[in-house]
Amino acid sequence: MERILRIVLDSIIEGIIIVDKDARVIYVNKNAQRLLGLPSDIIGKKVDEVVKNTRLHIVVRTGLPEIDQVQHTENAVIITSRIPIRDENGNIIGAVAVFRDITSLRKLAEEITNLKEIEAQLKAIIDSTNDAISVADEKGIVRLVNKAYTKITGYSPEEVVGKPATVDIAEGESIHLLIAKIRQPIYNARLKVGPAKKDVIVNATPLFVKGVFKGSVAVVHDVSEILKLTNELEEVKRLIRHMRAQYTFDDIIGESRLIQIAKEQAKKVAQTPATVLLRGESGTGKELFAHAIHNSSPRKNKPFVSVNCAAIPETILEAELFGYEGGSFTGALQEGKKGLVEEADGGTLFLDEVGKLPLSLQPKLLRFIESKEFVPVGGRSVKKVDVRIIAATNLDLEKMMRNGDFLPDLYFRLNVFPIYLPSLKDRKEDIPKIAIHIVKKLNQQYGRMVEGISPAVIKYIVSRHWSGNVRELENFIGRVMINMGPEERYIEPKHIPEFSTEKPEIVESENRQDKIGPLKDMVEEYERQIIINALKQSGGDKMKAAKILDISVRTLYYKMERYGIEE
């Protein structure tokens, strides 16, 4: 069995070196000897004495793996991974290095004379690797991407090929365009890519054919999972998120009149220090708007602190918001603790679910909003900070105020500039674009390559009532994508179990193979017909028709005017 194992290891294209717990070589295969120019008598010797630039002895000592490291040797450029070997008790008993030669790939790229003529061949090569690869020409136009690229960025080849290399970048500078200027390799560049703004590290090299620059090749590594392992333990335990704002107004999808009004209001108030109250149903994007307002304000480079008033236990909410002096209560840190209000100094404090704020804490928050001053729990000295307040709620604060559950003075302090965010039922024309955006986002999260949604399914989701709005729609699309096969590219009616029972008329339409046109026109025509049917059913009564459609009368009149529906 040992002889067979050695034959197998000697026949693979990767080089392999194995050391024991003392970092002495116990095995080296033929490809490792060839790639590194090693003699055959290194067995039993210290690996760092016989292999140049090795780090196996360090891996044995630290127990930390080193994955996909680029290493330059005398004869080749290799990518190596070094992994500690442990016994059943977790003790380190050695380490193994597995590496492969990538010199041939670079030579192949340098010999390309016409990227279009051999695109199919090159794509077949790079699709076989798990690394995300993109190729651009000398002008920085994307010419080729592989399957792994789609999994990381969420963009299909059709969405990026033939476009400038900036198309997939959410934050940062295009490495392809930079190489086109400097004609030098770039390693370990940090960027954010795709709709989900996924964090990646990019290594890229220029392509030269007979000394002439022809473009560049970039290898993209997903590091978003690593970045999630930051110092957030205390925030996770207490369900508090203290962060920098991630989103801008460009991330708010929709062209409907109501969402455009909300965006314009938010853009205007962002330039002022005025307190903002975001109103709307659950899932309408209140937190997204809070991020965007902060990022469009003069405070965008200052802290953005988000507090969910409903998630933090009432017993510790005051201490979390305003901090406390050392020894103020049982379990308090001796040195005290800075509160979230103070951490937001100079920036923005986002009070989500402000309607759930305990009545006992409302007077202290009111005093802080009025004076920007507060006293930490157990403290005596007054602290003053400069904080912009953005609050959000889906509750009826006016009713709560009348019932004595919300202080009138606090209501009026928060309601300086209210912005009402429309629900999906009031902007159905935005649903197709939102759905496609969600698909791209979930492609990155789930490692899928879904390219679109069939017209029948678009009609289905437009006709449904989403009480949880965008959040519910995203959950629905996520479930559908999980149910899809790994090679399926379009969401079809067959992927939705309840489709045939809830919307038989849409299935009929699909079976009749109705004429398919531009998606926007189809959705609008479908919505127009629904409104006409509702008016017929109500005998022309606008109030009844609006109730049937579950929209406001104002929205009904707007849509009748838009679609040319006469009374």
C-alpha positions, 0 to 999 in steps of 0.5 A, spaced: 500 500 500 505 504 501 508 503 494 502 505 491 501 511 495 508 513 493 507 512 486 500 516 486 504 522 489 510 521 484 505 522 478 501 528 480 503 535 477 504 538 484 510 538 488 509 535 495 514 535 501 512 532 508 516 534 515 516 531 521 515 534 528 522 536 528 521 539 521 526 534 518 524 531 511 520 525 511 518 525 504 519 529 497 516 527 491 519 527 484 515 534 482 518 537 488 525 535 486 524 538 479 521 544 481 526 546 487 532 543 484 533 538 490 537 533 491 535 526 492 539 525 499 535 530 503 531 525 507 532 526 514 535 533 514 532 539 517 528 542 511 530 549 512 537 547 511 536 543 504 530 547 501 531 555 500 525 560 502 521 554 506 517 556 511 515 549 513 519 549 520 515 555 522 508 552 520 511 546 525 512 551 530 506 555 530 501 550 527 498 556 523 497 554 516 499 558 510 494 558 504 496 560 496 502 563 497 506 566 491 513 564 491 519 565 486 524 560 485 530 560 481 527 556 475 519 557 476 514 561 480 510 557 484 503 557 489 504 553 495 500 551 501 503 549 507 498 545 512 500 543 519 499 535 520 495 533 527 494 527 530 487 525 533 489 529 540 490 535 536 498 535 537 502 537 531 506 531 528 509 534 522 507 539 516 506 538 509 507 543 503 503 542 496 505 547 491 504 547 483 508 551 478 504 557 475 510 559 470 507 556 464 501 560 465 504 566 465 508 564 459 502 562 455 499 569 457 505 572 454 505 569 448 497 571 446 497 575 440 490 575 439 485 574 445 479 574 441 481 568 437 483 564 442 478 566 448 474 559 448 481 555 449 483 560 454 476 560 458 477 553 458 483 553 462 482 558 467 475 555 468 478 549 471 481 553 477 477 555 483 481 562 483 477 568 480 480 570 474 479 576 469 483 578 463 483 585 460 486 588 454 491 594 453 485 599 454 483 596 460 476 593 457 474 586 460 475 580 455 475 574 459 472 572 466 471 565 469 466 561 473 469 563 480 469 570 478 462 570 477 461 566 484 465 572 488 463 578 484 455 576 482 456 578 475 455 574 469 460 574 463 455 578 459 455 583 464 462 585 464 465 582 458 466 588 453 466 593 458 471 598 462 474 594 468 471 598 473 464 595 472 465 590 478 468 595 483 464 598 488 470 601 492 477 602 490 481 603 483 481 598 478 487 594 478 487 593 470 487 600 469 492 601 473 497 596 470 495 599 463 499 605 466 505 603 470 506 596 466 508 593 472 505 587 477 501 589 483 500 584 489 495 584 495 491 590 492 484 591 497 478 592 493 470 591 494 467 588 488 460 587 486 453 589 489 454 586 496 461 590 496 465 583 497 472 584 500 477 581 496 485 581 495 487 582 487 494 579 484 495 582 477 500 581 472 501 585 465 501 581 459 507 582 454 507 579 447 514 580 444 515 586 448 509 589 447 504 590 452 497 587 451 493 587 457 493 584 464 491 578 468 488 579 475 487 573 480 481 575 485 481 572 492 475 572 497 477 575 504 470 577 506 469 571 511 476 573 514 474 580 515 468 578 518 472 575 524 473 582 527 473 585 534 465 584 534 464 579 540 461 584 545 457 587 539 454 580 537 453 578 545 448 585 546 446 585 539 449 592 537 452 594 531 457 599 531 460 600 524 461 605 519 456 606 514 456 601 508 451 604 503 450 610 499 444 612 495 446 608 489 445 602 493 437 604 493 434 601 487 428 604 484 425 609 479 418 609 482 415 616 483 415 615 491 422 612 492 425 618 488 421 623 492 424 619 499 431 619 496 431 627 494 428 629 501 434 624 504 439 628 499 437 635 501 437 633 509 443 630 509 447 636 508 444 639 514 445 637 521 437 636 522 434 630 526 431 625 521 425 620 522 425 615 517 418 612 517 415 606 514 413 598 514 418 593 516 423 591 510 422 598 506 430 600 507 430 605 513 437 602 515 439 603 508 437 610 508 440 612 514 447 609 511 446 613 505 444 620 509 450 619 513 455 617 507 452 624 503 453 628 509 459 632 511 460 627 517 461 621 512 468 620 515 466 620 522 463 614 526 456 611 524 453 608 530 447 603 529 443 602 536 437 597 535 433 600 541 428 593 541 434 588 541 438 591 547 435 589 554 432 595 558 436 593 564 442 595 560 440 600 555 441 606 558 449 604 560 450 602 553 447 608 550 450 613 555 456 609 558 457 608 566 463 610 571 467 604 574 463 600 579 456 603 578 453 597 578 454 589 579 458 587 574 461 594 571 468 594 569 472 598 574 475 603 569 468 604 566 465 604 559 464 609 554 457 609 551 455 609 544 453 616 544 460 618 546 463 613 540 458 617 535 461 623 537 462 627 531 458 622 527 451 619 526 447 616 531 442 611 528 436 609 533 433 604 530 426 601 532 426 608 536 418 606 538 421 601 542 425 605 547 423 604 554 418 610 557 423 610 563 429 612 558 425 617 554 426 623 558 434 622 558 434 621 551 430 628 550 435 632 554 441 629 550 437 631 544 436 638 546 442 639 549 447 634 546 449 633 553 449 627 558 451 624 564 454 617 564 450 612 569 453 613 576 457 619 574 457 626 576 460 630 570 457 632 564 459 630 557 458 634 551 458 631 544 456 633 537 452 627 534 447 627 529 441 623 530 437 619 525 431 615 528 427 610 525 420 606 526 415 602 523 410 604 529 405 609 529 408 614 534 402 619 534 398 613 537 403 611 542 403 619 544 396 619 545 396 613 549 402 615 553 407 610 551 411 616 547 413 622 550 410 628 546 416 632 547 421 627 544 416 625 538 417 633 536 424 633 537 425 626 533 420 629 528 424 635 525 424 632 518 420 625 517 421 621 511 416 616 509 419 610 505 414 607 501 412 599 501 413 595 495 405 595 494 406 602 493 411 601 488 410 595 484 414 597 478 420 597 482 420 590 484 423 587 477 429 591 478 429 590 486 429 582 484 434 582 479 439 586 484 437 581 490 439 575 485 446 578 484 447 579 491 445 572 493 450 570 487 455 572 491 453 569 498 451 563 496 456 562 490 451 561 485 451 563 478 443 565 477 443 570 471 436 572 471 428 571 472 423 568 467 417 573 465 412 568 468 416 569 475 416 576 475 409 577 474 408 572 480 412 576 484 409 583 482 402 580 483 404 578 490 403 582 497 410 582 500 408 584 508 415 584 509 417 588 503 424 588 501 426 583 506 421 578 505 422 578 498 429 577 499 428 571 503 423 568 498 428 569 492 434 566 497 429 560 498 428 559 491 435 560 489 437 554 494 432 550 491 435 551 484 440 546 481 448 548 481 448 549 473 441 552 473 441 559 470 434 562 470 429 562 476 423 558 473 416 557 475 418 550 477 423 552 482 417 555 486 412 550 489 406 554 491 406 557 484 401 553 480 396 553 486 397 561 487 397 563 480 394 559 475 392 564 470 400 566 470 401 558 468 396 558 463 399 565 460 406 561 460 403 555 457 400 559 451 407 562 450 405 569 450 409 574 446 415 576 450 417 584 450 421 588 454 421 587 461 419 594 464 413 594 458 410 587 460 410 589 468 407 596 466 402 592 462 400 587 467 399 592 472 395 596 468 390 590 467 390 589 474 388 596 476 382 596 470 380 589 473 379 592 480 376 598 477 371 594 474 370 590 480 368 596 484 364 599 479 368 605 478 369 606 486 376 609 487 376 607 495 373 600 494 378 599 488 384 601 492 382 597 498 382 591 493 389 593 491 391 594 498 394 601 496 392 608 498 387 612 494 393 617 492 397 611 489 391 609 485 390 616 482 397 616 480 397 610 477 391 611 473 394 617 470 401 614 469 397 608 465 392 613 461 386 609 465 380 614 464 375 614 470 
